[in-house]
Amino acid sequence: MWEMYAHKYENGEFWHSHSDKRIVALYGTKLPIVPVRIIESPEGKYYGYIRTGKTIPEMIYPNWNLFTVCFAYGPEVEVEKGNGRIVRLDVVECPEVGEPS
């Protein structure tokens, strides 16, 4: 489980997840930035990538097509090369989280 920030869209989806609120703000949207909890879940709606040697997911998107465009040759190639792993995630708003650590 990871505590981060993300933009919350009107449809309830969370985008631009990052542990540093300032990085989320750099995306330039006027949508609210909210604290979120990201949980690895085999049936999760979101897709993310954890680089080999790292512990925090990145490139978190609410559908496969958006996720795959982050990779020049597709995420499967990066996995096959041993560069990381694809994870399924749930993202939920957690106002009680406060400042992620």
Biotite code that builds the C-alpha atoms (Angstrom):
import biotite.structure as struc

atoms = struc.array([
    struc.Atom([0.000, 0.000, 0.000], chain_id="A", res_id=1, res_name="MET", atom_name="CA", element="C"),
    struc.Atom([1.226, 3.459, -0.889], chain_id="A", res_id=2, res_name="TRP", atom_name="CA", element="C"),
    struc.Atom([0.016, 6.899, 0.134], chain_id="A", res_id=3, res_name="GLU", atom_name="CA", element="C"),
    struc.Atom([0.216, 9.497, -2.606], chain_id="A", res_id=4, res_name="MET", atom_name="CA", element="C"),
    struc.Atom([-1.560, 12.458, -4.163], chain_id="A", res_id=5, res_name="TYR", atom_name="CA", element="C"),
    struc.Atom([-3.556, 12.554, -7.399], chain_id="A", res_id=6, res_name="ALA", atom_name="CA", element="C"),
    struc.Atom([-5.880, 14.743, -9.422], chain_id="A", res_id=7, res_name="HIS", atom_name="CA", element="C"),
    struc.Atom([-9.490, 13.753, -8.925], chain_id="A", res_id=8, res_name="LYS", atom_name="CA", element="C"),
    struc.Atom([-11.584, 13.940, -12.095], chain_id="A", res_id=9, res_name="TYR", atom_name="CA", element="C"),
    struc.Atom([-15.333, 14.573, -12.181], chain_id="A", res_id=10, res_name="GLU", atom_name="CA", element="C"),
    struc.Atom([-15.956, 10.915, -13.104], chain_id="A", res_id=11, res_name="ASN", atom_name="CA", element="C"),
    struc.Atom([-14.208, 9.775, -9.892], chain_id="A", res_id=12, res_name="GLY", atom_name="CA", element="C"),
    struc.Atom([-10.976, 8.609, -11.551], chain_id="A", res_id=13, res_name="GLU", atom_name="CA", element="C"),
    struc.Atom([-7.594, 9.574, -10.147], chain_id="A", res_id=14, res_name="PHE", atom_name="CA", element="C"),
    struc.Atom([-4.736, 10.639, -12.424], chain_id="A", res_id=15, res_name="TRP", atom_name="CA", element="C"),
    struc.Atom([-1.143, 11.839, -12.097], chain_id="A", res_id=16, res_name="HIS", atom_name="CA", element="C"),
    struc.Atom([-0.460, 9.923, -8.880], chain_id="A", res_id=17, res_name="SER", atom_name="CA", element="C"),
    struc.Atom([2.772, 10.815, -7.118], chain_id="A", res_id=18, res_name="HIS", atom_name="CA", element="C"),
    struc.Atom([4.092, 10.901, -3.556], chain_id="A", res_id=19, res_name="SER", atom_name="CA", element="C"),
    struc.Atom([5.022, 14.583, -3.925], chain_id="A", res_id=20, res_name="ASP", atom_name="CA", element="C"),
    struc.Atom([2.050, 16.931, -4.216], chain_id="A", res_id=21, res_name="LYS", atom_name="CA", element="C"),
    struc.Atom([4.211, 19.458, -6.100], chain_id="A", res_id=22, res_name="ARG", atom_name="CA", element="C"),
    struc.Atom([4.805, 16.945, -8.904], chain_id="A", res_id=23, res_name="ILE", atom_name="CA", element="C"),
    struc.Atom([1.055, 16.375, -9.275], chain_id="A", res_id=24, res_name="VAL", atom_name="CA", element="C"),
    struc.Atom([0.561, 20.149, -9.522], chain_id="A", res_id=25, res_name="ALA", atom_name="CA", element="C"),
    struc.Atom([3.030, 20.340, -12.421], chain_id="A", res_id=26, res_name="LEU", atom_name="CA", element="C"),
    struc.Atom([0.477, 18.644, -14.709], chain_id="A", res_id=27, res_name="TYR", atom_name="CA", element="C"),
    struc.Atom([-1.258, 22.023, -14.859], chain_id="A", res_id=28, res_name="GLY", atom_name="CA", element="C"),
    struc.Atom([-4.879, 20.946, -14.503], chain_id="A", res_id=29, res_name="THR", atom_name="CA", element="C"),
    struc.Atom([-7.226, 22.901, -12.252], chain_id="A", res_id=30, res_name="LYS", atom_name="CA", element="C"),
    struc.Atom([-8.740, 19.727, -10.839], chain_id="A", res_id=31, res_name="LEU", atom_name="CA", element="C"),
    struc.Atom([-8.417, 19.173, -7.091], chain_id="A", res_id=32, res_name="PRO", atom_name="CA", element="C"),
    struc.Atom([-5.352, 17.384, -5.776], chain_id="A", res_id=33, res_name="ILE", atom_name="CA", element="C"),
    struc.Atom([-6.382, 14.859, -3.125], chain_id="A", res_id=34, res_name="VAL", atom_name="CA", element="C"),
    struc.Atom([-4.552, 12.349, -0.919], chain_id="A", res_id=35, res_name="PRO", atom_name="CA", element="C"),
    struc.Atom([-5.032, 8.786, -2.152], chain_id="A", res_id=36, res_name="VAL", atom_name="CA", element="C"),
    struc.Atom([-4.205, 5.295, -1.005], chain_id="A", res_id=37, res_name="ARG", atom_name="CA", element="C"),
    struc.Atom([-2.943, 2.948, -3.717], chain_id="A", res_id=38, res_name="ILE", atom_name="CA", element="C"),
    struc.Atom([-3.373, -0.751, -3.060], chain_id="A", res_id=39, res_name="ILE", atom_name="CA", element="C"),
    struc.Atom([-2.064, -3.656, -5.122], chain_id="A", res_id=40, res_name="GLU", atom_name="CA", element="C"),
    struc.Atom([-5.074, -5.751, -6.122], chain_id="A", res_id=41, res_name="SER", atom_name="CA", element="C"),
    struc.Atom([-5.260, -8.549, -8.738], chain_id="A", res_id=42, res_name="PRO", atom_name="CA", element="C"),
    struc.Atom([-8.612, -7.180, -9.978], chain_id="A", res_id=43, res_name="GLU", atom_name="CA", element="C"),
    struc.Atom([-7.726, -3.496, -9.620], chain_id="A", res_id=44, res_name="GLY", atom_name="CA", element="C"),
    struc.Atom([-9.032, -1.006, -12.182], chain_id="A", res_id=45, res_name="LYS", atom_name="CA", element="C"),
    struc.Atom([-5.683, 0.787, -12.485], chain_id="A", res_id=46, res_name="TYR", atom_name="CA", element="C"),
    struc.Atom([-2.427, -0.387, -14.055], chain_id="A", res_id=47, res_name="TYR", atom_name="CA", element="C"),
    struc.Atom([0.996, 0.593, -12.790], chain_id="A", res_id=48, res_name="GLY", atom_name="CA", element="C"),
    struc.Atom([4.638, -0.349, -13.172], chain_id="A", res_id=49, res_name="TYR", atom_name="CA", element="C"),
    struc.Atom([7.233, -1.051, -10.496], chain_id="A", res_id=50, res_name="ILE", atom_name="CA", element="C"),
    struc.Atom([10.810, -0.854, -11.747], chain_id="A", res_id=51, res_name="ARG", atom_name="CA", element="C"),
    struc.Atom([13.219, -3.581, -10.694], chain_id="A", res_id=52, res_name="THR", atom_name="CA", element="C"),
    struc.Atom([14.934, -2.486, -7.478], chain_id="A", res_id=53, res_name="GLY", atom_name="CA", element="C"),
    struc.Atom([12.187, 0.024, -6.648], chain_id="A", res_id=54, res_name="LYS", atom_name="CA", element="C"),
    struc.Atom([9.161, -0.381, -4.396], chain_id="A", res_id=55, res_name="THR", atom_name="CA", element="C"),
    struc.Atom([6.805, 2.393, -5.541], chain_id="A", res_id=56, res_name="ILE", atom_name="CA", element="C"),
    struc.Atom([4.481, 2.086, -8.556], chain_id="A", res_id=57, res_name="PRO", atom_name="CA", element="C"),
    struc.Atom([4.640, 4.697, -11.280], chain_id="A", res_id=58, res_name="GLU", atom_name="CA", element="C"),
    struc.Atom([2.830, 5.400, -14.553], chain_id="A", res_id=59, res_name="MET", atom_name="CA", element="C"),
    struc.Atom([-0.525, 4.635, -12.905], chain_id="A", res_id=60, res_name="ILE", atom_name="CA", element="C"),
    struc.Atom([-3.456, 4.822, -15.337], chain_id="A", res_id=61, res_name="TYR", atom_name="CA", element="C"),
    struc.Atom([-7.123, 3.754, -15.186], chain_id="A", res_id=62, res_name="PRO", atom_name="CA", element="C"),
    struc.Atom([-6.999, 1.677, -18.361], chain_id="A", res_id=63, res_name="ASN", atom_name="CA", element="C"),
    struc.Atom([-4.614, -0.563, -20.277], chain_id="A", res_id=64, res_name="TRP", atom_name="CA", element="C"),
    struc.Atom([-4.367, 1.551, -23.444], chain_id="A", res_id=65, res_name="ASN", atom_name="CA", element="C"),
    struc.Atom([-3.282, 4.681, -21.599], chain_id="A", res_id=66, res_name="LEU", atom_name="CA", element="C"),
    struc.Atom([-0.827, 2.676, -19.524], chain_id="A", res_id=67, res_name="PHE", atom_name="CA", element="C"),
    struc.Atom([0.837, 1.009, -22.516], chain_id="A", res_id=68, res_name="THR", atom_name="CA", element="C"),
    struc.Atom([1.640, 4.274, -24.315], chain_id="A", res_id=69, res_name="VAL", atom_name="CA", element="C"),
    struc.Atom([4.169, 4.994, -21.551], chain_id="A", res_id=70, res_name="CYS", atom_name="CA", element="C"),
    struc.Atom([6.428, 2.340, -23.076], chain_id="A", res_id=71, res_name="PHE", atom_name="CA", element="C"),
    struc.Atom([8.039, 2.620, -26.521], chain_id="A", res_id=72, res_name="ALA", atom_name="CA", element="C"),
    struc.Atom([7.717, -1.128, -27.204], chain_id="A", res_id=73, res_name="TYR", atom_name="CA", element="C"),
    struc.Atom([4.971, -1.974, -24.712], chain_id="A", res_id=74, res_name="GLY", atom_name="CA", element="C"),
    struc.Atom([5.240, -2.854, -21.025], chain_id="A", res_id=75, res_name="PRO", atom_name="CA", element="C"),
    struc.Atom([5.513, -6.587, -21.717], chain_id="A", res_id=76, res_name="GLU", atom_name="CA", element="C"),
    struc.Atom([8.902, -6.049, -23.381], chain_id="A", res_id=77, res_name="VAL", atom_name="CA", element="C"),
    struc.Atom([10.186, -4.250, -20.280], chain_id="A", res_id=78, res_name="GLU", atom_name="CA", element="C"),
    struc.Atom([8.939, -7.103, -18.092], chain_id="A", res_id=79, res_name="VAL", atom_name="CA", element="C"),
    struc.Atom([10.586, -9.705, -20.351], chain_id="A", res_id=80, res_name="GLU", atom_name="CA", element="C"),
    struc.Atom([13.878, -7.771, -20.137], chain_id="A", res_id=81, res_name="LYS", atom_name="CA", element="C"),
    struc.Atom([13.648, -7.903, -16.330], chain_id="A", res_id=82, res_name="GLY", atom_name="CA", element="C"),
    struc.Atom([13.290, -4.136, -15.958], chain_id="A", res_id=83, res_name="ASN", atom_name="CA", element="C"),
    struc.Atom([10.172, -4.248, -13.795], chain_id="A", res_id=84, res_name="GLY", atom_name="CA", element="C"),
    struc.Atom([6.709, -5.654, -13.318], chain_id="A", res_id=85, res_name="ARG", atom_name="CA", element="C"),
    struc.Atom([3.163, -4.653, -14.167], chain_id="A", res_id=86, res_name="ILE", atom_name="CA", element="C"),
    struc.Atom([0.812, -4.308, -11.194], chain_id="A", res_id=87, res_name="VAL", atom_name="CA", element="C"),
    struc.Atom([-2.956, -3.977, -10.940], chain_id="A", res_id=88, res_name="ARG", atom_name="CA", element="C"),
    struc.Atom([-4.029, -1.358, -8.440], chain_id="A", res_id=89, res_name="LEU", atom_name="CA", element="C"),
    struc.Atom([-6.986, 0.167, -6.684], chain_id="A", res_id=90, res_name="ASP", atom_name="CA", element="C"),
    struc.Atom([-6.843, 3.903, -5.973], chain_id="A", res_id=91, res_name="VAL", atom_name="CA", element="C"),
    struc.Atom([-9.108, 5.388, -3.304], chain_id="A", res_id=92, res_name="VAL", atom_name="CA", element="C"),
    struc.Atom([-9.372, 8.868, -1.871], chain_id="A", res_id=93, res_name="GLU", atom_name="CA", element="C"),
    struc.Atom([-8.250, 9.022, 1.744], chain_id="A", res_id=94, res_name="CYS", atom_name="CA", element="C"),
    struc.Atom([-8.722, 12.459, 3.299], chain_id="A", res_id=95, res_name="PRO", atom_name="CA", element="C"),
    struc.Atom([-7.649, 11.048, 6.667], chain_id="A", res_id=96, res_name="GLU", atom_name="CA", element="C"),
    struc.Atom([-4.222, 10.175, 5.264], chain_id="A", res_id=97, res_name="VAL", atom_name="CA", element="C"),
    struc.Atom([-3.044, 13.785, 5.321], chain_id="A", res_id=98, res_name="GLY", atom_name="CA", element="C"),
    struc.Atom([0.513, 14.261, 4.153], chain_id="A", res_id=99, res_name="GLU", atom_name="CA", element="C"),
    struc.Atom([1.907, 11.080, 2.555], chain_id="A", res_id=100, res_name="PRO", atom_name="CA", element="C"),
    struc.Atom([5.272, 9.970, 3.852], chain_id="A", res_id=101, res_name="SER", atom_name="CA", element="C"),
])
